[in-house]
Amino acid sequence: MAATVVFNGTNVTEAESVTNWDSDTITAPELWSEIKIQLDGSIGFQANNKDGYAWYDYSGTGSFDFSSSGTHEGQHVFIWVNITTPGTLDLVANNGFYLLVGDSDTTFNCYVVGGSDALDRYNGGWARFVLDPRKTPSFTIGGGASISSISRFGVGVETTASSRADNLFIDRIDVGWGLRIYGTS
């Protein structure tokens, strides 16, 4: 019998449509079929010499309770990201690249994961980042989100140079325990 590998969790989005995607000061979401990590597409944004963030709104389906004794306590957020211009990111201290979770379109907890001075950690290309929403955020937007009702998931950047095209891509987002491997080979 072959080993079986499955994701143990809930798919938030496969990023195959711009429906339920939003952003603040970066461009509106665009569906890309050429730049993707799985299935038929990813969602692209242009971050151009400024700060900005983009997110997927899951609130029409529900929310996740990561609080103590919450339904999703101990689970994590998994998000595929591709930044095609990592050299334009600001420094880590200036929130160069961060993941975010929110409970509305105006309140987010943000977790810095990179910047132009940390390209040894992430220097572009597709990577699947894992976020523990119970950890203390690096900073918040709008006073921060309650981890008992998370329904927005996304990525933010602070850039220091211009880009002529979309340079921030987001693909599949999941919430769960991770991979489950069972059986023998």
Buried (B, 14 or more C-beta within 10 A) or exposed (E): EEEEEEBEBBEBBBBBEBEBBBBBEBBEBBBBEEBBBBEEBBBBBBBBEEBBBBBBBBBEEEBBBBBEEBEBBEBBBBBBBBBBBBEBBBBBEBBBBBBBBBBBBEBBBBBBBBBBBBBEEBBBEBBEBEBEBBEEBBBBBEEBBBBBBBBBBBBBBBBBEEBEEBBBBBBBBBBBEEEEEEEEE
